[in-house]
Amino acid sequence: MVSNSESDITDSEIDEYKEKPYSLLKDGILKVKRSDGSLKCPFCPGKKKQVYGRKDLLQHAQGIGSSSSYKRTAKAKAKHLALAAYLQQEQQVPRSSRCRSDGECRKLVRGG
């Protein structure tokens, strides 16, 4: 008999599960960037595909995070949703000293 406990999880519980992995990603404890500059999913270490482009990794994270498959646990979905949120936030942070015209860089650039 298959348990429905994972399918009965609420959105607020998913949000709770997302908090810790998001913090670990944001603090640099979990690494997305490999030493050669390519990207990897820190939650799928044993998978065949280890190297992703930014868009592909975002699509991977969003796909698993929103999966309705019974094979995916709520925690696995939440971790991947945290990765997707992290990647989306990373894309919004200016990578150079150039600021957007609205002054947004002052709030987003660390140490500045």
C-alpha positions in Angstrom: 0.0 0.0 0.0 1.3 3.4 -1.0 1.2 6.2 1.6 -0.4 9.5 0.6 1.5 11.5 3.3 3.8 13.1 0.7 0.9 14.0 -1.6 -1.0 15.5 1.3 1.7 18.1 2.0 0.6 21.8 2.0 2.2 24.8 0.3 3.2 26.2 3.6 5.0 23.0 4.5 6.9 23.2 1.1 7.8 26.7 2.0 9.2 25.6 5.3 11.2 22.9 3.6 12.6 25.4 1.1 14.0 27.8 3.7 17.0 25.7 4.9 18.4 24.7 1.4 17.8 28.3 0.1 19.9 29.6 3.0 22.6 27.0 2.4 22.8 28.1 -1.3 22.7 31.8 -0.5 25.4 31.4 2.1 27.6 29.4 -0.3 27.6 26.3 1.8 25.9 24.4 -1.0 27.7 25.0 -4.3 26.1 25.3 -7.7 29.2 26.5 -9.6 31.9 23.9 -10.3 35.6 24.7 -10.3 35.6 24.8 -14.1 32.7 27.4 -14.1 30.0 25.1 -15.1 26.8 24.6 -13.0 25.5 21.5 -11.3 22.5 20.6 -9.2 23.7 20.1 -5.6 20.7 17.9 -4.9 21.3 15.4 -7.7 24.9 14.3 -7.2 24.5 10.8 -8.6 22.7 11.7 -11.8 24.2 11.1 -15.2 23.9 14.8 -16.2 26.2 16.7 -14.0 26.9 19.9 -16.1 24.2 22.4 -16.9 23.9 25.8 -18.4 22.1 28.4 -16.3 18.8 28.1 -18.2 19.0 24.3 -18.2 19.6 24.1 -14.5 16.8 26.5 -13.8 14.5 24.4 -15.9 15.7 21.2 -14.1 15.0 22.8 -10.7 11.6 24.1 -11.7 10.6 20.8 -13.3 11.4 18.7 -10.3 10.0 21.3 -7.9 6.7 21.3 -9.6 6.6 17.6 -10.4 3.5 15.7 -9.6 5.3 12.4 -9.7 4.9 10.1 -6.8 8.6 9.3 -7.0 9.5 12.8 -5.8 9.3 13.5 -2.1 8.1 16.8 -0.8 11.6 17.5 0.6 13.2 16.8 -2.8 10.6 19.1 -4.5 11.3 21.8 -1.9 15.0 21.6 -2.3 14.7 22.1 -6.1 12.2 25.0 -5.6 14.8 26.6 -3.4 17.5 26.1 -6.1 15.1 27.7 -8.7 14.5 30.6 -6.4 18.2 31.0 -5.7 19.0 30.9 -9.5 16.3 33.5 -10.2 17.7 35.8 -7.5 21.2 35.3 -8.8 20.1 36.5 -12.2 18.8 39.7 -10.7 22.0 40.6 -9.0 24.3 42.8 -11.1 27.5 41.0 -12.0 29.6 44.2 -12.6 29.9 47.6 -11.1 27.3 48.9 -13.5 24.1 50.0 -11.9 20.7 49.9 -13.4 19.2 53.3 -13.9 16.7 52.8 -11.0 19.6 52.5 -8.5 18.7 48.9 -7.7 22.4 47.8 -7.5 23.0 49.6 -4.2 20.6 47.2 -2.5 21.7 44.0 -4.3 25.5 44.3 -4.5 27.1 42.9 -1.3 29.4 45.2 0.5 28.5 48.2 -1.5 
